[in-house]
Amino acid sequence: MERGYIRDRTLEGHESPRKRGKTIGGAGVTEGHMLSMTLHLRGQEMSLRDIAAQLVITTGRKKGRHPSPRP
C-alpha cells in the first residue's frame, strides 16, 4: 500500500513542472542527423550496440561520448 502512495506522490510531483512546460528526465542527445544515420544503419541490419558505437554526441555535457544503445 505504501508503494502506491509513493507512486501517487511522484506522479503528482511530475505534473507540476509539466504544466509549466518543463521536461522530466535527462536532456535528449539525439539530433536529426543522428536519427537519420541510425535508421540507415538499422536498415542494414546492424545491432543497436554497433550503431551506438559509431555515433558521437556533438553537443551538451555528453559531447564526444557515444549515446546509450538502449532502445
All heavy atoms as TSV, in Angstrom:
chain	resi	resn	atom	element	x	y	z
A	1	MET	N	N	0.832	-1.187	0.000
A	1	MET	CA	C	0.000	0.000	0.000
A	1	MET	C	C	0.888	1.267	0.000
A	1	MET	O	O	0.575	2.225	-0.691
A	1	MET	CB	C	-0.913	-0.024	1.225
A	1	MET	CG	C	-1.986	1.005	1.122
A	1	MET	SD	S	-3.433	0.730	2.177
A	1	MET	CE	C	-2.796	0.890	3.801
A	2	GLU	N	N	1.946	1.221	0.773
A	2	GLU	CA	C	2.855	2.375	0.824
A	2	GLU	C	C	3.466	2.649	-0.558
A	2	GLU	O	O	3.637	3.792	-0.950
A	2	GLU	CB	C	3.967	2.133	1.845
A	2	GLU	CG	C	4.946	3.284	1.970
A	2	GLU	CD	C	4.314	4.568	2.499
A	2	GLU	OE1	O	3.294	4.502	3.201
A	2	GLU	OE2	O	4.856	5.654	2.200
A	3	ARG	N	N	3.767	1.597	-1.299
A	3	ARG	CA	C	4.324	1.763	-2.643
A	3	ARG	C	C	3.355	2.545	-3.531
A	3	ARG	O	O	3.758	3.382	-4.334
A	3	ARG	CB	C	4.609	0.403	-3.258
A	3	ARG	CG	C	5.199	0.495	-4.645
A	3	ARG	CD	C	5.610	-0.836	-5.123
A	3	ARG	NE	N	6.934	-1.078	-4.574
A	3	ARG	CZ	C	7.727	-2.048	-4.950
A	3	ARG	NH1	N	7.342	-2.893	-5.855
A	3	ARG	NH2	N	8.914	-2.191	-4.425
A	4	GLY	N	N	2.072	2.291	-3.398
A	4	GLY	CA	C	1.061	3.017	-4.160
A	4	GLY	C	C	1.046	4.496	-3.804
A	4	GLY	O	O	0.900	5.357	-4.675
A	5	TYR	N	N	1.198	4.800	-2.505
A	5	TYR	CA	C	1.240	6.202	-2.064
A	5	TYR	C	C	2.465	6.919	-2.642
A	5	TYR	O	O	2.375	8.058	-3.088
A	5	TYR	CB	C	1.271	6.301	-0.542
A	5	TYR	CG	C	0.010	5.834	0.141
A	5	TYR	CD1	C	0.074	5.116	1.328
A	5	TYR	CD2	C	-1.247	6.098	-0.392
A	5	TYR	CE1	C	-1.078	4.685	1.970
A	5	TYR	CE2	C	-2.402	5.669	0.245
A	5	TYR	CZ	C	-2.316	4.966	1.417
A	5	TYR	OH	O	-3.448	4.548	2.045
A	6	ILE	N	N	3.598	6.231	-2.620
A	6	ILE	CA	C	4.824	6.827	-3.162
A	6	ILE	C	C	4.656	7.104	-4.653
A	6	ILE	O	O	5.023	8.173	-5.143
A	6	ILE	CB	C	6.033	5.910	-2.911
A	6	ILE	CG1	C	6.337	5.843	-1.414
A	6	ILE	CG2	C	7.250	6.383	-3.704
A	6	ILE	CD1	C	7.347	4.790	-1.033
A	7	ARG	N	N	4.075	6.149	-5.361
A	7	ARG	CA	C	3.846	6.330	-6.800
A	7	ARG	C	C	2.944	7.531	-7.061
A	7	ARG	O	O	3.215	8.353	-7.933
A	7	ARG	CB	C	3.228	5.065	-7.396
A	7	ARG	CG	C	2.978	5.160	-8.881
A	7	ARG	CD	C	2.340	3.870	-9.404
A	7	ARG	NE	N	2.123	3.933	-10.823
A	7	ARG	CZ	C	1.105	4.554	-11.409
A	7	ARG	NH1	N	0.188	5.156	-10.679
A	7	ARG	NH2	N	0.983	4.587	-12.715
A	8	ASP	N	N	1.856	7.639	-6.312
A	8	ASP	CA	C	0.923	8.757	-6.494
A	8	ASP	C	C	1.599	10.095	-6.225
A	8	ASP	O	O	1.418	11.054	-6.979
A	8	ASP	CB	C	-0.294	8.601	-5.585
A	8	ASP	CG	C	-1.194	7.447	-5.997
A	8	ASP	OD1	O	-1.078	6.990	-7.159
A	8	ASP	OD2	O	-1.997	6.997	-5.155
A	9	ARG	N	N	2.398	10.176	-5.162
A	9	ARG	CA	C	3.089	11.437	-4.846
A	9	ARG	C	C	4.108	11.783	-5.925
A	9	ARG	O	O	4.284	12.950	-6.275
A	9	ARG	CB	C	3.760	11.332	-3.476
A	9	ARG	CG	C	2.773	11.362	-2.329
A	9	ARG	CD	C	3.480	11.545	-1.005
A	9	ARG	NE	N	4.471	10.506	-0.775
A	9	ARG	CZ	C	4.308	9.460	0.026
A	9	ARG	NH1	N	3.183	9.314	0.686
A	9	ARG	NH2	N	5.267	8.588	0.187
A	10	THR	N	N	4.796	10.773	-6.459
A	10	THR	CA	C	5.776	11.012	-7.521
A	10	THR	C	C	5.094	11.542	-8.774
A	10	THR	O	O	5.568	12.511	-9.390
A	10	THR	CB	C	6.536	9.714	-7.849
A	10	THR	OG1	O	7.194	9.255	-6.668
A	10	THR	CG2	C	7.554	9.946	-8.945
A	11	LEU	N	N	3.983	10.924	-9.155
A	11	LEU	CA	C	3.254	11.391	-10.334
A	11	LEU	C	C	2.728	12.807	-10.149
A	11	LEU	O	O	2.764	13.613	-11.078
A	11	LEU	CB	C	2.109	10.435	-10.656
A	11	LEU	CG	C	2.532	9.040	-11.140
A	11	LEU	CD1	C	1.312	8.142	-11.319
A	11	LEU	CD2	C	3.325	9.128	-12.415
A	12	GLU	N	N	2.253	13.129	-8.945
A	12	GLU	CA	C	1.795	14.495	-8.663
A	12	GLU	C	C	2.960	15.473	-8.761
A	12	GLU	O	O	2.810	16.589	-9.265
A	12	GLU	CB	C	1.168	14.563	-7.277
A	12	GLU	CG	C	-0.174	13.886	-7.172
A	12	GLU	CD	C	-0.697	13.826	-5.737
A	12	GLU	OE1	O	-0.081	14.455	-4.849
A	12	GLU	OE2	O	-1.704	13.147	-5.519
A	13	GLY	N	N	4.134	15.062	-8.286
A	13	GLY	CA	C	5.314	15.919	-8.347
A	13	GLY	C	C	5.770	16.172	-9.771
A	13	GLY	O	O	6.326	17.228	-10.074
A	14	HIS	N	N	5.550	15.237	-10.664
A	14	HIS	CA	C	5.926	15.417	-12.074
A	14	HIS	C	C	4.918	16.278	-12.818
A	14	HIS	O	O	5.265	16.913	-13.818
A	14	HIS	CB	C	6.024	14.066	-12.775
A	14	HIS	CG	C	7.232	13.279	-12.378
A	14	HIS	ND1	N	7.498	12.045	-12.887
A	14	HIS	CD2	C	8.242	13.530	-11.512
A	14	HIS	CE1	C	8.625	11.582	-12.370
A	14	HIS	NE2	N	9.083	12.468	-11.521
A	15	GLU	N	N	3.707	16.297	-12.358
A	15	GLU	CA	C	2.659	17.037	-13.057
A	15	GLU	C	C	2.870	18.547	-13.000
A	15	GLU	O	O	2.643	19.254	-13.983
A	15	GLU	CB	C	1.299	16.672	-12.461
A	15	GLU	CG	C	0.144	17.145	-13.294
A	15	GLU	CD	C	-1.168	16.564	-12.810
A	15	GLU	OE1	O	-1.168	15.416	-12.347
A	15	GLU	OE2	O	-2.170	17.287	-12.901
A	16	SER	N	N	3.327	19.056	-11.876
A	16	SER	CA	C	3.518	20.493	-11.727
A	16	SER	C	C	4.522	21.062	-12.739
A	16	SER	O	O	4.218	22.047	-13.417
A	16	SER	CB	C	3.956	20.808	-10.296
A	16	SER	OG	O	4.230	22.173	-10.152
A	17	PRO	N	N	5.724	20.486	-12.873
A	17	PRO	CA	C	6.655	21.023	-13.880
A	17	PRO	C	C	6.125	20.886	-15.301
A	17	PRO	O	O	6.376	21.747	-16.136
A	17	PRO	CB	C	7.923	20.192	-13.696
A	17	PRO	CG	C	7.812	19.566	-12.369
A	17	PRO	CD	C	6.367	19.465	-12.052
A	18	ARG	N	N	5.398	19.805	-15.581
A	18	ARG	CA	C	4.846	19.625	-16.930
A	18	ARG	C	C	3.885	20.757	-17.275
A	18	ARG	O	O	3.852	21.223	-18.403
A	18	ARG	CB	C	4.125	18.287	-17.037
A	18	ARG	CG	C	5.044	17.132	-17.265
A	18	ARG	CD	C	4.277	15.885	-17.665
A	18	ARG	NE	N	5.142	14.738	-17.521
A	18	ARG	CZ	C	4.932	13.722	-16.707
A	18	ARG	NH1	N	3.850	13.667	-15.977
A	18	ARG	NH2	N	5.782	12.735	-16.636
A	19	LYS	N	N	3.088	21.171	-16.299
A	19	LYS	CA	C	2.146	22.258	-16.543
A	19	LYS	C	C	2.877	23.557	-16.859
A	19	LYS	O	O	2.359	24.410	-17.561
A	19	LYS	CB	C	1.245	22.455	-15.328
A	19	LYS	CG	C	0.201	21.375	-15.176
A	19	LYS	CD	C	-0.671	21.624	-13.976
A	19	LYS	CE	C	-1.708	20.536	-13.822
A	19	LYS	NZ	N	-2.517	20.716	-12.616
A	20	ARG	N	N	4.082	23.709	-16.335
A	20	ARG	CA	C	4.875	24.910	-16.590
A	20	ARG	C	C	5.745	24.771	-17.839
A	20	ARG	O	O	6.533	25.644	-18.150
A	20	ARG	CB	C	5.766	25.217	-15.389
A	20	ARG	CG	C	4.977	25.640	-14.164
A	20	ARG	CD	C	5.879	25.901	-13.023
A	20	ARG	NE	N	6.472	24.601	-12.668
A	20	ARG	CZ	C	7.334	24.415	-11.689
A	20	ARG	NH1	N	7.742	25.419	-10.977
A	20	ARG	NH2	N	7.803	23.221	-11.432
A	21	GLY	N	N	5.627	23.629	-18.546
A	21	GLY	CA	C	6.369	23.438	-19.787
A	21	GLY	C	C	7.747	22.841	-19.613
A	21	GLY	O	O	8.547	22.819	-20.547
A	22	LYS	N	N	8.068	22.339	-18.436
A	22	LYS	CA	C	9.372	21.736	-18.192
A	22	LYS	C	C	9.316	20.254	-18.533
A	22	LYS	O	O	8.273	19.632	-18.494
A	22	LYS	CB	C	9.769	21.904	-16.728
A	22	LYS	CG	C	9.752	23.326	-16.256
A	22	LYS	CD	C	11.069	23.740	-15.800
A	22	LYS	CE	C	10.956	25.196	-15.329
A	22	LYS	NZ	N	12.155	25.853	-15.356
A	23	THR	N	N	10.464	19.682	-18.848
A	23	THR	CA	C	10.518	18.263	-19.152
A	23	THR	C	C	11.016	17.492	-17.942
A	23	THR	O	O	11.770	18.016	-17.125
A	23	THR	CB	C	11.445	17.975	-20.346
A	23	THR	OG1	O	12.742	18.467	-20.040
A	23	THR	CG2	C	10.934	18.629	-21.603
A	24	ILE	N	N	10.613	16.254	-17.867
A	24	ILE	CA	C	11.037	15.375	-16.787
A	24	ILE	C	C	12.086	14.431	-17.353
A	24	ILE	O	O	11.918	13.867	-18.433
A	24	ILE	CB	C	9.843	14.555	-16.245
A	24	ILE	CG1	C	8.709	15.465	-15.795
A	24	ILE	CG2	C	10.277	13.622	-15.131
A	24	ILE	CD1	C	9.052	16.383	-14.645
A	25	GLY	N	N	13.174	14.244	-16.637
A	25	GLY	CA	C	14.223	13.335	-17.097
A	25	GLY	C	C	15.378	14.090	-17.721
A	25	GLY	O	O	15.401	15.319	-17.758
A	26	GLY	N	N	16.327	13.353	-18.203
A	26	GLY	CA	C	17.517	13.945	-18.797
A	26	GLY	C	C	17.246	14.570	-20.154
A	26	GLY	O	O	16.249	14.281	-20.803
A	27	ALA	N	N	18.151	15.429	-20.545
A	27	ALA	CA	C	18.026	16.088	-21.843
A	27	ALA	C	C	18.289	15.094	-22.966
A	27	ALA	O	O	19.110	14.199	-22.837
A	27	ALA	CB	C	19.014	17.244	-21.936
A	28	GLY	N	N	17.578	15.263	-24.049
A	28	GLY	CA	C	17.797	14.401	-25.202
A	28	GLY	C	C	19.113	14.738	-25.871
A	28	GLY	O	O	19.517	15.898	-25.913
A	29	VAL	N	N	19.783	13.755	-26.386
A	29	VAL	CA	C	21.072	13.995	-27.030
A	29	VAL	C	C	21.033	13.671	-28.515
A	29	VAL	O	O	22.012	13.884	-29.211
A	29	VAL	CB	C	22.205	13.178	-26.360
A	29	VAL	CG1	C	22.418	13.628	-24.939
A	29	VAL	CG2	C	21.923	11.704	-26.435
A	30	THR	N	N	19.910	13.137	-28.986
A	30	THR	CA	C	19.844	12.796	-30.401
A	30	THR	C	C	19.545	14.031	-31.235
A	30	THR	O	O	18.837	14.923	-30.816
A	30	THR	CB	C	18.765	11.737	-30.669
A	30	THR	OG1	O	17.526	12.208	-30.176
A	30	THR	CG2	C	19.108	10.421	-30.019
A	31	GLU	N	N	20.122	14.071	-32.388
A	31	GLU	CA	C	19.909	15.166	-33.319
A	31	GLU	C	C	19.377	14.572	-34.615
A	31	GLU	O	O	19.390	13.359	-34.801
A	31	GLU	CB	C	21.233	15.888	-33.559
A	31	GLU	CG	C	21.812	16.486	-32.282
A	31	GLU	CD	C	23.262	16.916	-32.466
A	31	GLU	OE1	O	23.873	16.557	-33.493
A	31	GLU	OE2	O	23.772	17.588	-31.582
A	32	GLY	N	N	18.936	15.415	-35.509
A	32	GLY	CA	C	18.357	14.950	-36.759
A	32	GLY	C	C	19.277	14.044	-37.552
A	32	GLY	O	O	18.867	12.994	-38.049
A	33	HIS	N	N	20.551	14.438	-37.660
A	33	HIS	CA	C	21.476	13.617	-38.445
A	33	HIS	C	C	21.760	12.286	-37.752
A	33	HIS	O	O	21.992	11.279	-38.409
A	33	HIS	CB	C	22.772	14.371	-38.741
A	33	HIS	CG	C	23.681	14.536	-37.569
A	33	HIS	ND1	N	23.503	15.518	-36.628
A	33	HIS	CD2	C	24.752	13.811	-37.174
A	33	HIS	CE1	C	24.441	15.418	-35.701
A	33	HIS	NE2	N	25.206	14.396	-36.009
A	34	MET	N	N	21.733	12.272	-36.411
A	34	MET	CA	C	21.944	11.016	-35.693
A	34	MET	C	C	20.782	10.060	-35.953
A	34	MET	O	O	20.987	8.855	-36.139
A	34	MET	CB	C	22.092	11.260	-34.192
A	34	MET	CG	C	23.397	11.907	-33.804
A	34	MET	SD	S	23.479	12.247	-32.044
A	34	MET	CE	C	23.802	10.617	-31.413
A	35	LEU	N	N	19.581	10.603	-35.977
A	35	LEU	CA	C	18.410	9.765	-36.212
A	35	LEU	C	C	18.432	9.185	-37.625
A	35	LEU	O	O	18.205	7.990	-37.811
A	35	LEU	CB	C	17.130	10.561	-35.986
A	35	LEU	CG	C	15.830	9.818	-36.239
A	35	LEU	CD1	C	15.723	8.595	-35.342
A	35	LEU	CD2	C	14.649	10.738	-36.027
A	36	SER	N	N	18.739	10.020	-38.597
A	36	SER	CA	C	18.752	9.520	-39.974
A	36	SER	C	C	19.857	8.482	-40.173
A	36	SER	O	O	19.657	7.474	-40.854
A	36	SER	CB	C	18.899	10.673	-40.966
A	36	SER	OG	O	20.122	11.333	-40.785
A	37	MET	N	N	21.018	8.706	-39.559
A	37	MET	CA	C	22.114	7.738	-39.656
A	37	MET	C	C	21.736	6.434	-38.962
A	37	MET	O	O	21.997	5.338	-39.487
A	37	MET	CB	C	23.389	8.298	-39.037
A	37	MET	CG	C	24.534	7.304	-39.057
A	37	MET	SD	S	25.032	6.853	-40.715
A	37	MET	CE	C	26.414	7.903	-40.917
A	38	THR	N	N	21.079	6.529	-37.816
A	38	THR	CA	C	20.646	5.342	-37.088
A	38	THR	C	C	19.661	4.524	-37.920
A	38	THR	O	O	19.787	3.302	-38.021
A	38	THR	CB	C	19.995	5.727	-35.746
A	38	THR	OG1	O	20.942	6.457	-34.969
A	38	THR	CG2	C	19.545	4.508	-34.984
A	39	LEU	N	N	18.698	5.194	-38.517
A	39	LEU	CA	C	17.715	4.491	-39.339
A	39	LEU	C	C	18.376	3.836	-40.559
A	39	LEU	O	O	18.025	2.727	-40.942
A	39	LEU	CB	C	16.605	5.443	-39.771
A	39	LEU	CG	C	15.712	5.957	-38.638
A	39	LEU	CD1	C	14.745	7.009	-39.159
A	39	LEU	CD2	C	14.979	4.820	-37.957
A	40	HIS	N	N	19.352	4.537	-41.141
A	40	HIS	CA	C	20.065	3.980	-42.285
A	40	HIS	C	C	20.832	2.719	-41.883
A	40	HIS	O	O	20.759	1.688	-42.553
A	40	HIS	CB	C	21.032	5.021	-42.863
A	40	HIS	CG	C	21.931	4.491	-43.921
A	40	HIS	ND1	N	21.494	4.200	-45.195
A	40	HIS	CD2	C	23.252	4.182	-43.891
A	40	HIS	CE1	C	22.511	3.741	-45.906
A	40	HIS	NE2	N	23.583	3.718	-45.132
A	41	LEU	N	N	21.574	2.802	-40.773
A	41	LEU	CA	C	22.354	1.651	-40.321
A	41	LEU	C	C	21.457	0.513	-39.840
A	41	LEU	O	O	21.783	-0.663	-40.029
A	41	LEU	CB	C	23.319	2.075	-39.213
A	41	LEU	CG	C	24.423	3.041	-39.627
A	41	LEU	CD1	C	25.209	3.508	-38.415
A	41	LEU	CD2	C	25.332	2.416	-40.669
A	42	ARG	N	N	20.342	0.863	-39.238
A	42	ARG	CA	C	19.395	-0.162	-38.787
A	42	ARG	C	C	18.806	-0.898	-39.992
A	42	ARG	O	O	18.559	-2.095	-39.927
A	42	ARG	CB	C	18.291	0.489	-37.949
A	42	ARG	CG	C	17.481	-0.467	-37.160
A	42	ARG	CD	C	18.296	-1.082	-36.058
A	42	ARG	NE	N	17.392	-1.858	-35.210
A	42	ARG	CZ	C	17.743	-2.916	-34.549
A	42	ARG	NH1	N	18.984	-3.314	-34.572
A	42	ARG	NH2	N	16.879	-3.563	-33.823
A	43	GLY	N	N	18.619	-0.181	-41.096
A	43	GLY	CA	C	18.152	-0.796	-42.324
A	43	GLY	C	C	19.146	-1.791	-42.891
A	43	GLY	O	O	18.780	-2.692	-43.637
A	44	GLN	N	N	20.410	-1.624	-42.535
A	44	GLN	CA	C	21.451	-2.563	-42.954
A	44	GLN	C	C	21.612	-3.691	-41.934
A	44	GLN	O	O	22.608	-4.409	-41.947
A	44	GLN	CB	C	22.773	-1.831	-43.136
A	44	GLN	CG	C	22.735	-0.813	-44.240
A	44	GLN	CD	C	24.051	-0.073	-44.377
A	44	GLN	OE1	O	24.997	-0.277	-43.618
A	44	GLN	NE2	N	24.122	0.798	-45.370
A	45	GLU	N	N	20.640	-3.791	-41.028
A	45	GLU	CA	C	20.570	-4.843	-40.016
A	45	GLU	C	C	21.728	-4.826	-39.023
A	45	GLU	O	O	22.172	-5.862	-38.535
A	45	GLU	CB	C	20.434	-6.213	-40.678
A	45	GLU	CG	C	19.175	-6.325	-41.515
A	45	GLU	CD	C	18.983	-7.701	-42.114
A	45	GLU	OE1	O	19.733	-8.623	-41.775
A	45	GLU	OE2	O	18.044	-7.830	-42.924
A	46	MET	N	N	22.237	-3.639	-38.694
A	46	MET	CA	C	23.252	-3.513	-37.644
A	46	MET	C	C	22.555	-3.529	-36.297
A	46	MET	O	O	21.427	-3.062	-36.161
A	46	MET	CB	C	24.039	-2.209	-37.802
A	46	MET	CG	C	25.009	-2.213	-38.949
A	46	MET	SD	S	26.012	-0.713	-38.971
A	46	MET	CE	C	27.087	-0.996	-37.588
A	47	SER	N	N	23.248	-4.009	-35.272
A	47	SER	CA	C	22.679	-4.023	-33.932
A	47	SER	C	C	22.725	-2.619	-33.338
A	47	SER	O	O	23.517	-1.765	-33.764
A	47	SER	CB	C	23.459	-4.981	-33.031
A	47	SER	OG	O	24.726	-4.443	-32.707
A	48	LEU	N	N	21.890	-2.374	-32.335
A	48	LEU	CA	C	21.873	-1.060	-31.696
A	48	LEU	C	C	23.200	-0.758	-31.014
A	48	LEU	O	O	23.655	0.383	-31.001
A	48	LEU	CB	C	20.727	-0.982	-30.690
A	48	LEU	CG	C	19.325	-0.985	-31.286
A	48	LEU	CD1	C	18.281	-0.964	-30.180
A	48	LEU	CD2	C	19.132	0.182	-32.217
A	49	ARG	N	N	23.842	-1.760	-30.454
A	49	ARG	CA	C	25.152	-1.544	-29.819
A	49	ARG	C	C	26.192	-1.098	-30.841
A	49	ARG	O	O	26.983	-0.192	-30.580
A	49	ARG	CB	C	25.630	-2.809	-29.131
A	49	ARG	CG	C	24.878	-3.141	-27.883
A	49	ARG	CD	C	25.501	-4.352	-27.190
A	49	ARG	NE	N	24.664	-4.833	-26.131
A	49	ARG	CZ	C	24.674	-4.363	-24.893
A	49	ARG	NH1	N	25.482	-3.380	-24.580
A	49	ARG	NH2	N	23.878	-4.856	-23.979
A	50	ASP	N	N	26.204	-1.731	-32.006
A	50	ASP	CA	C	27.158	-1.359	-33.050
A	50	ASP	C	C	26.882	0.045	-33.578
A	50	ASP	O	O	27.806	0.816	-33.829
A	50	ASP	CB	C	27.122	-2.360	-34.200
A	50	ASP	CG	C	27.657	-3.735	-33.806
A	50	ASP	OD1	O	28.410	-3.808	-32.809
A	50	ASP	OD2	O	27.312	-4.710	-34.487
A	51	ILE	N	N	25.610	0.369	-33.718
A	51	ILE	CA	C	25.235	1.704	-34.185
A	51	ILE	C	C	25.661	2.758	-33.170
A	51	ILE	O	O	26.254	3.779	-33.522
A	51	ILE	CB	C	23.724	1.789	-34.459
A	51	ILE	CG1	C	23.359	0.888	-35.638
A	51	ILE	CG2	C	23.299	3.229	-34.726
A	51	ILE	CD1	C	21.870	0.716	-35.842
A	52	ALA	N	N	25.386	2.521	-31.884
A	52	ALA	CA	C	25.755	3.482	-30.837
A	52	ALA	C	C	27.261	3.689	-30.786
A	52	ALA	O	O	27.737	4.794	-30.511
A	52	ALA	CB	C	25.236	3.013	-29.484
A	53	ALA	N	N	28.027	2.643	-31.059
A	53	ALA	CA	C	29.487	2.759	-31.040
A	53	ALA	C	C	29.994	3.649	-32.167
A	53	ALA	O	O	31.068	4.246	-32.053
A	53	ALA	CB	C	30.124	1.373	-31.141
A	54	GLN	N	N	29.223	3.779	-33.246
A	54	GLN	CA	C	29.643	4.611	-34.375
A	54	GLN	C	C	29.217	6.067	-34.228
A	54	GLN	O	O	29.819	6.942	-34.838
A	54	GLN	CB	C	29.082	4.048	-35.675
A	54	GLN	CG	C	29.717	2.761	-36.089
A	54	GLN	CD	C	29.308	2.338	-37.486
A	54	GLN	OE1	O	28.529	3.005	-38.149
A	54	GLN	NE2	N	29.854	1.228	-37.935
A	55	LEU	N	N	28.179	6.335	-33.439
A	55	LEU	CA	C	27.670	7.695	-33.296
A	55	LEU	C	C	28.394	8.424	-32.173
A	55	LEU	O	O	28.813	7.816	-31.193
A	55	LEU	CB	C	26.170	7.668	-33.008
A	55	LEU	CG	C	25.290	7.016	-34.075
A	55	LEU	CD1	C	23.851	6.972	-33.589
A	55	LEU	CD2	C	25.385	7.770	-35.374
A	56	VAL	N	N	28.516	9.737	-32.310
A	56	VAL	CA	C	29.152	10.568	-31.292
A	56	VAL	C	C	28.252	11.770	-31.030
A	56	VAL	O	O	27.794	12.437	-31.955
A	56	VAL	CB	C	30.552	11.044	-31.743
A	56	VAL	CG1	C	31.171	11.962	-30.711
A	56	VAL	CG2	C	31.459	9.856	-32.003
A	57	ILE	N	N	28.013	12.050	-29.755
A	57	ILE	CA	C	27.193	13.197	-29.359
A	57	ILE	C	C	28.004	14.468	-29.593
A	57	ILE	O	O	29.165	14.560	-29.190
A	57	ILE	CB	C	26.778	13.067	-27.881
A	57	ILE	CG1	C	25.943	11.794	-27.695
A	57	ILE	CG2	C	26.017	14.301	-27.417
A	57	ILE	CD1	C	25.702	11.421	-26.258
A	58	THR	N	N	27.384	15.466	-30.235
A	58	THR	CA	C	28.128	16.673	-30.621
A	58	THR	C	C	27.845	17.888	-29.755
A	58	THR	O	O	28.521	18.905	-29.903
A	58	THR	CB	C	27.822	17.032	-32.086
A	58	THR	OG1	O	26.423	17.226	-32.235
A	58	THR	CG2	C	28.284	15.928	-33.030
A	59	THR	N	N	26.850	17.825	-28.867
A	59	THR	CA	C	26.529	18.987	-28.040
A	59	THR	C	C	26.249	18.557	-26.602
A	59	THR	O	O	26.005	17.385	-26.326
A	59	THR	CB	C	25.282	19.714	-28.571
A	59	THR	OG1	O	24.183	18.809	-28.570
A	59	THR	CG2	C	25.492	20.254	-29.975
A	60	GLY	N	N	26.265	19.531	-25.705
A	60	GLY	CA	C	25.877	19.292	-24.318
A	60	GLY	C	C	26.970	18.681	-23.454
A	60	GLY	O	O	28.132	18.592	-23.843
A	61	ARG	N	N	26.568	18.280	-22.244
A	61	ARG	CA	C	27.523	17.714	-21.287
A	61	ARG	C	C	28.133	16.408	-21.766
A	61	ARG	O	O	29.230	16.048	-21.357
A	61	ARG	CB	C	26.835	17.440	-19.946
A	61	ARG	CG	C	26.510	18.671	-19.157
A	61	ARG	CD	C	26.000	18.345	-17.792
A	61	ARG	NE	N	25.236	17.099	-17.785
A	61	ARG	CZ	C	24.899	16.454	-16.691
A	61	ARG	NH1	N	25.220	16.906	-15.522
A	61	ARG	NH2	N	24.198	15.333	-16.765
A	62	LYS	N	N	27.432	15.682	-22.591
A	62	LYS	CA	C	27.915	14.382	-23.062
A	62	LYS	C	C	28.639	14.482	-24.406
A	62	LYS	O	O	28.845	13.481	-25.077
A	62	LYS	CB	C	26.750	13.404	-23.158
A	62	LYS	CG	C	26.133	13.117	-21.810
A	62	LYS	CD	C	25.031	12.108	-21.912
A	62	LYS	CE	C	24.453	11.832	-20.542
A	62	LYS	NZ	N	23.452	10.769	-20.576
A	63	LYS	N	N	29.041	15.680	-24.767
A	63	LYS	CA	C	29.724	15.898	-26.043
A	63	LYS	C	C	30.960	15.011	-26.136
A	63	LYS	O	O	31.729	14.900	-25.196
A	63	LYS	CB	C	30.121	17.354	-26.157
A	63	LYS	CG	C	30.798	17.709	-27.453
A	63	LYS	CD	C	31.112	19.178	-27.532
A	63	LYS	CE	C	31.760	19.506	-28.849
A	63	LYS	NZ	N	32.003	20.932	-28.973
A	64	GLY	N	N	31.112	14.354	-27.282
A	64	GLY	CA	C	32.258	13.486	-27.518
A	64	GLY	C	C	32.050	12.053	-27.074
A	64	GLY	O	O	32.888	11.209	-27.349
A	65	ARG	N	N	30.960	11.778	-26.386
A	65	ARG	CA	C	30.670	10.418	-25.931
A	65	ARG	C	C	29.700	9.740	-26.892
A	65	ARG	O	O	29.087	10.375	-27.729
A	65	ARG	CB	C	30.082	10.455	-24.523
A	65	ARG	CG	C	31.109	10.968	-23.512
A	65	ARG	CD	C	30.548	11.205	-22.148
A	65	ARG	NE	N	29.872	10.044	-21.586
A	65	ARG	CZ	C	29.130	10.104	-20.488
A	65	ARG	NH1	N	28.978	11.229	-19.837
A	65	ARG	NH2	N	28.531	9.029	-20.048
A	66	HIS	N	N	29.572	8.445	-26.747
A	66	HIS	CA	C	28.645	7.664	-27.557
A	66	HIS	C	C	27.296	7.609	-26.853
A	66	HIS	O	O	27.226	7.530	-25.624
A	66	HIS	CB	C	29.176	6.251	-27.781
A	66	HIS	CG	C	30.480	6.215	-28.487
A	66	HIS	ND1	N	30.614	6.471	-29.824
A	66	HIS	CD2	C	31.726	5.966	-28.038
A	66	HIS	CE1	C	31.876	6.377	-30.168
A	66	HIS	NE2	N	32.579	6.075	-29.092
A	67	PRO	N	N	26.192	7.631	-27.608
A	67	PRO	CA	C	24.877	7.507	-26.982
A	67	PRO	C	C	24.676	6.094	-26.441
A	67	PRO	O	O	25.345	5.154	-26.845
A	67	PRO	CB	C	23.902	7.802	-28.116
A	67	PRO	CG	C	24.661	7.530	-29.351
A	67	PRO	CD	C	26.105	7.796	-29.049
A	68	SER	N	N	23.718	5.971	-25.518
A	68	SER	CA	C	23.399	4.673	-24.955
A	68	SER	C	C	22.693	3.814	-26.008
A	68	SER	O	O	21.844	4.315	-26.746
A	68	SER	CB	C	22.475	4.868	-23.758
A	68	SER	OG	O	21.974	3.630	-23.318
A	69	PRO	N	N	23.000	2.527	-26.081
A	69	PRO	CA	C	22.344	1.669	-27.066
A	69	PRO	C	C	20.953	1.212	-26.640
A	69	PRO	O	O	20.357	0.387	-27.304
A	69	PRO	CB	C	23.296	0.475	-27.173
A	69	PRO	CG	C	23.954	0.399	-25.856
A	69	PRO	CD	C	24.076	1.833	-25.393
A	70	ARG	N	N	20.419	1.721	-25.543
A	70	ARG	CA	C	19.082	1.308	-25.113
A	70	ARG	C	C	18.060	1.720	-26.150
A	70	ARG	O	O	18.108	2.840	-26.664
A	70	ARG	CB	C	18.722	1.945	-23.779
A	70	ARG	CG	C	19.523	1.378	-22.633
A	70	ARG	CD	C	19.104	2.016	-21.362
A	70	ARG	NE	N	19.552	3.418	-21.410
A	70	ARG	CZ	C	19.094	4.372	-20.643
A	70	ARG	NH1	N	18.168	4.129	-19.770
A	70	ARG	NH2	N	19.558	5.584	-20.732
A	71	PRO	N	N	17.080	0.840	-26.456
A	71	PRO	CA	C	16.055	1.183	-27.450
A	71	PRO	C	C	15.063	2.197	-26.926
A	71	PRO	O	O	14.872	2.399	-25.798
A	71	PRO	CB	C	15.367	-0.139	-27.738
A	71	PRO	CG	C	15.722	-1.059	-26.638
A	71	PRO	CD	C	16.963	-0.522	-25.992
